[in-house]
Amino acid sequence: MNEEIAAKCLSELGSPTRLSVFRLLVKAGPDGMVVGDIQRRLQIPASTLSHHIARLSWTGLVEQRRQGRQLHCSTRPGIMDDLITFLTAECCTGFDTADYADTTAA
C-alpha cells in the first residue's frame, strides 16, 4: 500500500455511515453480507447504502458479487491489514536529526 491508496481509504472511512458499513462487513467475516441485510441492520435507505457501498468499492475496501438476485458485499482479503500495517510501519523508529529542520532556532 502507498500513501495515495491509504489516503483514499481513510478518506472514505471518514464518513460515519461508510465506517459503519465497513465495520459491519469486517464483523461478518469473509462471507460478507447481502445488501438487504446491511440495510436492515444499519437502517440506511437503499439508495444511500448503494452510494456508500460504491464509494467503499471504489477504494478497494469492499468487493461486491452477485449471486442470483442478491448482491453480496465483503471486505477484500487483507486490505484492512494492509492499511493498518501501512499506518504503523514506522512506529517508534525515531527520527534522524537530518530529517527535519530545527524550527526553534532564531
Secondary structure by P-SEA (a helix, b strand, c coil): ccaaaaaaaaaaaccaaaaaaaaaaaaaccccccaaaaaaaacccaaaaaaaaaaaaaaccbbbbbcccbbbbbcccaaaaaaaaaaacccccccccccccccccc
